[in-house]
Amino acid sequence: MVRKVMNLAVFLLIANAVYQISPVIVHHFQFKDSLNELALFSSKLTDAEVVERTMALAQENQIPLMRQFVQVRHDKGTIYIDATYVELLRYLPGLDYPWQFDAGAKQFDGSLGTLR
C-alpha cells in the first residue's frame, strides 16, 4: 500500500512538472519559428525595425524578452537575429529554476552580390 502511494506521488510530481514546463517550451519553439520567418523577410528592414518586430513577436508568444538582449548582425550577406531570455521553470510546487533560452535565426540576405 505504501509503495502504491509513493508511486502515485512520484507520478503526480512528474505530471505536474510536465504540465508546468510544456507551455514554456512550446512558446519558445513558436518564437523561434517566428524569428526564422522574420529573418526570411527582413532583408529590406532596418535593424531597428527588426528589433521592434522581434519584440512584438516575443510579446505575442509570451516571451519575457528585454530589448537589450536582441541583436541584429549582418555578415557576408547573411542576417543574424539573436535573442536571449531567462524563463523561470517550475519543476516542483514552490521551486523555480531559471533557465536561459537562446533563440536565433539567420537568413542569406542576397543583396551583397550575385552569382555569375
Helices and strands as residue ranges (DSSP letters): H 2-40, H 47-60, G 67-69, E 70-75, E 78-92, E 95-108
